[in-house]
């Protein structure tokens, strides 16, 4: 497997999404939730009380949790709709803090750029199903890390059923750096208008962009003004023969850090290499987005190098947020896995004609972009496994042993791959995390309270406690006994509205 193609494909996806026409979604509002709901006789699994799982009952009123009873024989509140959870498990709604809602998995760029009559009919169906697919796996809260078209997010929020959605507004790249450099020079500044000005590149920046409008403070202020809850920036030198992209220095990062702190925003950094994560650590970012699958000059070492362990020790000690996003690599690898598209779950989360296109020769276009010439699929899978997959797993295992501050995010979709499908990708990420060494408790906390705390949402989300928003998930099995429990969703509540999992599938069964 050609490691140096991974970054190119991810950037390629990000750039073409910026140009993708918006697909309109019907705008309508959810029905009124029942005034009172009494979920009773259920095992309560909440991250602040994992040491003692008890049976209990939860009262929802007007979209919020108002009472949690853990004593036997609690009386049914007058006028409440009763939902029996006998033998089942109630958890807080799950949070994915790294999605890209405007991107479409597996879509060929020339199709996206082509005339309307050339676009597949399933695009509209996909966007209509998109919010439902996240809910299908219990994700009641999402954070979009780079808004490329506000209308896509607005339409998502207006869908009849949808998770709560927060965002980082427009991301903050360095002028002509990642990912700006992969867009044509004549359009890149239009596509990434919230960039940081670099005086050393003045001759390469169009004259209409003034330095004072593109300082670190100005770009962070723009994020705040747009309603973002977080700042997303980058440290990426490039790939293969182009490893000299301009990157921010410590002084610029310090200014971004100060501005984010001043405005109350979470600072996230795209950093998938040893160098980048050390830079992010030294710059005191809040969250590192991506696992460390690129070790630079240390790539060929089979054991975790001492230099990397030192950085990971500091990440764990300082409780810096860490998003492994293991499905980035697995999503690429899926093209070489003959079993992936046979999953019985895929037809529940994407339209049938979209799946049929993935299975067609045309739908396999991306495989040709990331495959070694004439290499058998088995050899390519092995290349992934012994290279970036191995490296990122070793890093995650080390951090898991240190009980680092994992925050759950998937980077869905991370590239134009059909290996990152909404909702399902999050479930697969959890399986990857367990394989890499996280305990079931660590996975549970990462997708609930850790995310809520890291993004300053814990006054509303993350636990089953009075006063919190009634975003809840009822499971047949306990997520503390098996990661497969996350695929046993029975019911989802969003702001107190009860939704059966079956009704969220593309074709609900009777």
VENZI-V114076 format. One record per helix or strand. SS is the DSSP state (H for helix, E for strand). FROM is the first residue (numbers start at 1). TO is the last residue. If there is no record, write none. Layout:
ss = <SS/SS>
from = <FROM/FROM>
to = <TO/TO>
This chain:
ss = <H/E/H/E/E/E/E/E/H/H/H/E/H/E/E/E/H/H/E/H/H/H/E/E/E/H/E/E/H/E/E/H/H/E/H/H/H/H/H/H/E/E/H/H/E/E/H/E/E/H>
from = <3/36/47/54/64/81/89/94/109/116/122/139/150/164/172/174/180/188/196/199/211/216/230/239/242/250/266/273/274/287/294/296/306/321/327/340/346/352/362/377/406/412/424/440/469/472/483/489/497/501>
to = <19/45/49/61/69/84/92/99/113/118/136/144/158/167/172/174/182/191/196/204/213/225/234/239/242/263/270/273/282/289/294/298/317/323/336/342/349/359/370/401/406/412/436/454/469/475/487/494/500/504>
